[in-house]
Structures are given as structure tokens and as C-alpha cells.
Amino acid sequence: MGKICHDGPGSLWFVVLGWAFWRRSLIAGLVVVNVGAALKVVWSFYFAGDTAWSIIPAVTVGALICNGMLMYAFRLWLPRAPAE
């Protein structure tokens, strides 16, 4: 039962991420990615204490890269208005 409770939030995050992109919603996708990154930091501080400061740069850079790539992909993906 402990393993299910431990793995549940991660599995739920992937389901919600899939839902966001199934709907083709950039805003929902960005919210899910950024909330997931923030929860990772909170989780680390809860379980690791002050040593969790070591993941802050990695989480920040990872979130910036994910946000940039998502915005770039959606820009390529969305149809453009024809030029007149």
C-alpha cells in the first residue's frame, strides 16, 4: 500500500499532463509542467530539508527549457493565418 501511495502522485501527474495535451491546450500544459516542478521542490524540502536547495537550479533550468520547447512546438503546430 505504501508503494501505491508513493507512486500515485507521479502517475496522476502524467495523466493530467496527457489530458492537457490531448485537449491541445498550451496554457493547461504549461500549468501542469510548472506545478509539477514546484511540487517537486516542495516534496524535496519536505523530505530532504535544507539539502533540497541543491535541486533548485536544475528544476529552474528544466522548467525554463520545458516552457520554451512547449511554446516553440505550439507555435509550429498551430495553423497560421494566410498572408494577404
C-alpha positions as CSV (number, residue, x, y, z in Angstrom):
1,M,0.0,0.0,0.0
2,G,2.9,2.4,0.7
3,K,4.3,1.9,-2.8
4,I,0.9,2.8,-4.3
5,C,0.7,5.9,-2.2
6,H,4.2,6.9,-3.1
7,D,3.8,6.3,-6.8
8,G,0.3,7.7,-7.0
9,P,1.1,11.5,-7.3
10,G,3.6,10.8,-10.2
11,S,1.1,8.7,-12.1
12,L,-1.6,11.3,-11.6
13,W,0.7,14.0,-12.9
14,F,1.3,12.0,-16.1
15,V,-2.4,11.5,-16.6
16,V,-3.1,15.2,-16.1
17,L,-0.3,16.1,-18.5
18,G,-1.7,13.7,-21.1
19,W,-5.1,15.3,-20.6
20,A,-3.7,18.8,-21.1
21,F,-2.1,17.9,-24.4
22,W,-4.9,15.7,-25.6
23,R,-7.0,18.9,-25.4
24,R,-4.2,20.7,-27.2
25,S,-4.1,23.4,-24.6
26,L,-0.8,25.2,-24.2
27,I,-1.9,27.0,-21.1
28,A,-3.0,23.8,-19.4
29,G,0.2,22.1,-20.4
30,L,2.4,24.9,-19.1
31,V,0.4,25.0,-15.8
32,V,0.8,21.2,-15.3
33,V,4.6,21.3,-16.1
34,N,5.2,24.3,-13.8
35,V,3.0,23.0,-10.9
36,G,4.8,19.6,-11.2
37,A,8.2,21.4,-10.9
38,A,7.0,23.4,-7.9
39,L,5.6,20.3,-6.2
40,K,9.0,18.6,-6.8
41,V,10.7,21.4,-4.9
42,V,8.2,21.3,-2.1
43,W,8.4,17.5,-1.9
44,S,12.2,17.7,-1.7
45,F,12.2,20.3,1.1
46,Y,9.7,18.2,3.0
47,F,11.8,15.0,2.8
48,A,15.3,16.3,2.5
49,G,15.3,19.6,4.4
50,D,17.9,22.1,3.6
51,T,19.8,19.9,1.2
52,A,16.9,20.4,-1.2
53,W,18.4,23.7,-2.2
54,S,20.7,21.8,-4.4
55,I,17.9,20.9,-6.9
56,I,16.6,24.5,-7.3
57,P,19.0,25.3,-10.2
58,A,18.2,22.1,-12.0
59,V,14.5,22.5,-11.6
60,T,14.6,26.1,-12.7
61,V,16.6,25.4,-15.8
62,G,14.5,22.3,-16.6
63,A,11.2,24.3,-16.2
64,L,12.6,27.1,-18.5
65,I,13.6,24.6,-21.1
66,C,10.3,22.8,-21.0
67,N,8.4,26.0,-21.2
68,G,10.4,27.2,-24.1
69,M,10.1,24.0,-26.0
70,L,6.4,23.8,-25.4
71,M,5.8,27.3,-26.6
72,Y,8.0,26.7,-29.7
73,A,6.2,23.4,-30.5
74,F,2.8,25.0,-30.2
75,R,3.9,27.9,-32.4
76,L,4.9,25.5,-35.1
77,W,1.8,23.4,-34.6
78,L,-0.9,26.0,-34.6
79,P,-2.2,27.0,-38.1
80,R,-1.2,30.4,-39.3
81,A,-3.4,32.9,-40.9
82,P,-2.7,33.2,-44.7
83,A,-0.7,36.3,-45.7
84,E,-2.6,38.7,-47.9
